[in-house]
Amino acid sequence: MLQTIEAIIDEKGKINLLEKIKILKPKRAIVIILDEDAEENSNINTLLSEDALMDWNKPEEEKAWAHLQPVP
């Protein structure tokens, strides 16, 4: 299972998690450094949730929600 944890990285590279997590053994992680100027200019939440939303990108989902789409 993938988890997203917000953190702050200081000038020395120390990662400070903003919430407590519990892991039972060492885990690999991917760290994404957010450019604060870029964050102000884009919707970072959309980018970070893209993988989670891919489950909705299926033909059966399109059919299920078609009644909400405007008629061309």
N, C-alpha and C positions, 0 to 999 in steps of 0.2 A: 504494500500500500504506500502510495506517495503522500507525503505531508508537506505543507508549506508553512514555514516558520519565519516570522519577521525578525530581523536582527539588525544591530548596528555594528559596523566595523570601524574601529578607531584607527588613528594615524599609524599605529604600530602593527596593524593587521589583526589585532585581537577581536574575535567575534563574540558579541554579547547578545544572547538570545533575549527577545522581549517577552517570552512566555516559557514556562517550564515544560520540558518534555521528558518522557520516560522511554528509554531504550534498554533492551536486555543484553545487547552485545554491540560491538562497534559497527557502525553503518557508514556507507559511502554517502557523500552529499555533493550537491552542485550549488555553488555560490554565485549569485548574479549581483554584480555591483550596479546599483541604480544611479544614474546621473540625475541629480535633483533638478537641473534645468530641463532635462528631457521629460522628467516625470510631470512637471508643470504643463508641458506642451502636449502630452498624450495621456490617454486613459490607461495607466499601467495595470489596473485591475483587469482590463480586457485582455491584455497580453498575457498576464499570469494565469488567467483562467481558460485560455484557449484550449489546452489539452483536455481539461475537464468537460468542456462543451462539445468536443468532437463526438461524443456518444450521441449527441442530438442530430448530427449530420448524417442521417440515414433516410432512405426512401420511405420507410414506414413512419418515421417521425413527420416527414413532409406531408404525407397523406393524412395523418392524424390531426394536423394543425391547418390543413388547407382551407377549412371553413373560415378561418380568421384572416386569410389573405385577401387583398383587394381584387376585385374582378377586373381583368384588363379590358 
